[in-house]
């Protein structure tokens, strides 16, 4: 036990020092921006389906799911389904009857077929509709009723107004010690030229929504240890840990 305690203490100190290494943090942000030019996150799959995430964030989510052991994971923004399958695979390893709920305004037919034909589809439920519509939010609330642990990931429309609305709708479902993970907060740090045809950009993105949301609640705090450990993440200040029910 002492050896494990020493290892955990050493690890925490490593992470603390990483968070203080501003040269390394700057280099990491530059690497992320430079690699994004080549659509780096589009090049990976999870159990056969495109996951469209940075591997570092996938690893962080794996740690969170294994530690929290949620019986419901809600994701807004389905894309090609790899993240849904990732969450389902983690729940399969944990056992039990955990479910994944995916909400997307446009579930394209070929993506739906790929997800529904996957061996882990038994754990996945999908809703087509805007994540900020009351109907979708109510479906999530109904599914969360009576669940022991609920984790939420927001990865749909990245405008300030949309993400803030998602945070207000879905954060009440998150259970103590679990997380609401807000993806693409990194938009605030990226050059304006990255989003010429998008409605989001500097000053109007998930990070600005997170900052406003945190002014109105004492249930959540930013888990800086996660991003300090990762160094490369699309969700800086986006891993929000729930402190209480």
Secondary structure in CASP SS format (residue, H / E / C, confidence):
PFRMAT SS
TARGET T0000
AUTHOR 0000-0000-0000
METHOD secondary structure of the structure
MODEL  1
X C 1.00
X H 1.00
X H 1.00
X H 1.00
X H 1.00
X H 1.00
X H 1.00
X H 1.00
X H 1.00
X H 1.00
X H 1.00
X H 1.00
X H 1.00
X H 1.00
X H 1.00
X H 1.00
X H 1.00
X H 1.00
X H 1.00
X H 1.00
X C 1.00
X H 1.00
X H 1.00
X H 1.00
X H 1.00
X H 1.00
X H 1.00
X H 1.00
X H 1.00
X H 1.00
X H 1.00
X H 1.00
X H 1.00
X H 1.00
X H 1.00
X H 1.00
X C 1.00
X C 1.00
X C 1.00
X H 1.00
X H 1.00
X H 1.00
X H 1.00
X C 1.00
X E 1.00
X E 1.00
X C 1.00
X C 1.00
X E 1.00
X E 1.00
X C 1.00
X C 1.00
X C 1.00
X C 1.00
X H 1.00
X H 1.00
X H 1.00
X H 1.00
X H 1.00
X H 1.00
X H 1.00
X H 1.00
X H 1.00
X H 1.00
X H 1.00
X H 1.00
X H 1.00
X H 1.00
X C 1.00
X C 1.00
X C 1.00
X E 1.00
X E 1.00
X E 1.00
X E 1.00
X E 1.00
X C 1.00
X C 1.00
X C 1.00
X C 1.00
X C 1.00
X H 1.00
X H 1.00
X H 1.00
X H 1.00
X H 1.00
X H 1.00
X H 1.00
X H 1.00
X H 1.00
X H 1.00
X H 1.00
X H 1.00
X H 1.00
X C 1.00
X C 1.00
X C 1.00
X C 1.00
X E 1.00
X E 1.00
X E 1.00
X E 1.00
X E 1.00
X E 1.00
X C 1.00
X C 1.00
X C 1.00
X C 1.00
X H 1.00
X H 1.00
X H 1.00
X H 1.00
X H 1.00
X H 1.00
X H 1.00
X H 1.00
X C 1.00
X C 1.00
X C 1.00
X C 1.00
X H 1.00
X H 1.00
X H 1.00
X E 1.00
X E 1.00
X E 1.00
X E 1.00
X E 1.00
X C 1.00
X C 1.00
X C 1.00
X C 1.00
X C 1.00
X H 1.00
X H 1.00
X H 1.00
X H 1.00
X H 1.00
X H 1.00
X H 1.00
X H 1.00
X H 1.00
X H 1.00
X H 1.00
X C 1.00
X C 1.00
X C 1.00
X C 1.00
X C 1.00
X E 1.00
X E 1.00
X E 1.00
X E 1.00
X E 1.00
X C 1.00
X C 1.00
X C 1.00
X C 1.00
X C 1.00
X H 1.00
X H 1.00
X H 1.00
X H 1.00
X H 1.00
X H 1.00
X H 1.00
X H 1.00
X H 1.00
X H 1.00
X H 1.00
X H 1.00
X H 1.00
X H 1.00
X C 1.00
X C 1.00
X C 1.00
X C 1.00
X C 1.00
X E 1.00
X E 1.00
X E 1.00
X E 1.00
X C 1.00
X C 1.00
X H 1.00
X H 1.00
X H 1.00
X H 1.00
X H 1.00
X C 1.00
X C 1.00
X H 1.00
X H 1.00
X H 1.00
X H 1.00
X C 1.00
X C 1.00
X C 1.00
X C 1.00
X C 1.00
X E 1.00
X C 1.00
X C 1.00
X E 1.00
X C 1.00
X H 1.00
X H 1.00
X H 1.00
X H 1.00
X H 1.00
X H 1.00
X H 1.00
X H 1.00
X H 1.00
X C 1.00
X C 1.00
X C 1.00
X C 1.00
X C 1.00
X E 1.00
X E 1.00
X E 1.00
X C 1.00
X H 1.00
X H 1.00
X H 1.00
X H 1.00
X H 1.00
X H 1.00
X H 1.00
X C 1.00
X C 1.00
X C 1.00
X C 1.00
X C 1.00
X C 1.00
X C 1.00
X C 1.00
X E 1.00
X E 1.00
X E 1.00
X E 1.00
X C 1.00
X C 1.00
X C 1.00
END
